[in-house]
């Protein structure tokens, strides 16, 4: 599966990937990748803006990796950006 995906995105010989078994692992790995990318850019305190009804794994991953999480209130299928 990884080789297929690497070929699909035309990755060179340095291309890498990871597979996970569920939503929690996938979200935690995405948050960690986000943090590592921003640390490489010199951003030491990244943050994530998410919906107040987002998967609980987002909260957990941000806590584990010390990333500030801003939750936007969600009601009636609408996000209230003034609520940040």
Residue pairs with C-beta under 8 A, 6 or more apart in sequence:
1 19
2 17
2 18
2 19
5 17
6 15
6 17
9 15
18 29
20 26
20 29
23 55
23 57
24 55
24 57
24 60
27 55
27 57
27 58
27 61
28 57
28 60
28 61
28 64
31 48
31 58
31 61
31 62
31 65
31 67
32 61
32 65
34 46
34 48
34 67
35 46
35 65
35 67
38 46
39 46
45 68
46 67
46 68
47 67
47 68
47 69
47 70
48 58
48 62
48 67
48 68
48 69
48 70
49 70
49 72
49 84
50 58
50 69
50 70
50 71
50 72
51 71
51 72
51 74
51 79
52 71
52 72
52 73
52 74
53 74
54 71
58 69
59 69
61 67
62 68
62 69
70 84
72 79
72 80
72 81
72 83
72 84
73 79
73 80
73 83
74 80
